[in-house]
């Protein structure tokens, strides 16, 4: 995956969004978040707070996407396509449910 071309950037951006949202908001990841919050209180900042802030988490998930695209471009591309499609589906569902 080449982050430098438009479609690579778009797929990477959608994958970053989906991964950051999964880590900070999705119910499926809440047991892990709760374990992290027991040890690292979100109110005290640091690691605990990171799992409450999608904006903050996106920096780290973007770093993972970029680094993995350098190390394993093909595998990263397929994973990012899946995450990107999931992001689009989630955004469309949220758009439909806004009434």
C-alpha positions in Angstrom: 0.0 0.0 0.0 1.4 3.4 -0.9 0.1 6.0 1.5 1.5 8.6 -1.0 -1.1 8.0 -3.7 -4.7 9.3 -3.2 -6.4 5.9 -2.9 -3.8 4.6 -0.5 -4.2 7.7 1.6 -8.0 7.4 1.6 -7.9 3.7 2.5 -5.3 4.4 5.2 -7.4 7.2 6.6 -10.6 5.1 6.7 -8.7 2.3 8.3 -7.2 4.7 10.9 -10.6 6.0 11.7 -12.1 2.5 12.1 -9.3 1.2 14.2 -9.3 4.3 16.5 -13.0 4.1 16.9 -12.8 0.4 17.7 -10.2 1.0 20.4 -12.0 4.0 22.0 -15.8 3.4 21.5 -16.9 0.0 20.3 -18.6 -2.3 22.7 -16.6 -5.3 21.5 -13.3 -3.8 22.9 -14.9 -2.5 26.2 -13.7 -5.4 28.4 -10.1 -4.6 27.4 -10.7 -0.9 27.9 -12.2 -1.6 31.4 -9.1 -3.6 32.3 -6.8 -0.7 31.1 -9.0 1.8 33.0 -8.7 -0.2 36.3 -5.0 0.2 36.2 -4.6 3.5 34.4 -7.5 5.9 35.4 -8.6 8.1 32.5 -9.0 11.1 34.8 -5.3 11.0 35.6 -4.2 11.3 32.0 -1.8 9.1 30.1 -2.6 5.6 28.9 -6.1 5.5 30.4 -7.1 8.8 28.8 -5.8 7.6 25.4 -8.5 5.0 25.3 -11.2 7.7 25.8 -10.0 10.1 23.1 -10.5 9.0 19.5 -8.5 12.1 18.3 -5.5 11.1 20.5 -5.8 7.4 19.5 -5.9 8.2 15.8 -2.3 9.5 16.0 -1.1 6.1 17.2 -3.3 4.0 14.9 -2.2 6.1 11.9 1.4 5.4 13.0 0.7 1.7 13.0 -0.9 1.9 9.6 2.0 3.8 8.1 4.7 1.7 9.7 3.0 -1.6 8.7 2.6 -0.4 5.2 6.3 0.1 5.0 7.1 -3.3 6.6 4.3 -5.5 5.0 2.6 -3.5 2.3 0.4 -6.2 0.8 -0.9 -7.5 4.1 -1.5 -4.0 5.3 -3.4 -3.1 2.2 -5.8 -6.0 2.6 -6.3 -5.3 6.3 -6.8 -1.6 5.6 -9.4 -2.4 2.8 -11.4 -4.4 5.3 -11.2 -1.7 8.0 -11.9 1.0 5.4 -15.0 -0.8 4.1 -16.2 -1.3 7.7 -15.7 2.4 8.4 -17.8 3.4 5.3 -20.5 0.9 6.3 -20.6 2.4 9.9 -20.7 5.9 8.6 -23.5 5.1 6.2 -25.4 3.3 9.0 -25.0 6.4 11.3 -26.2 8.6 8.4 -29.3 6.4 7.9 -30.1 6.4 11.7 -29.8 10.1 12.2 -33.5 10.7 12.0 
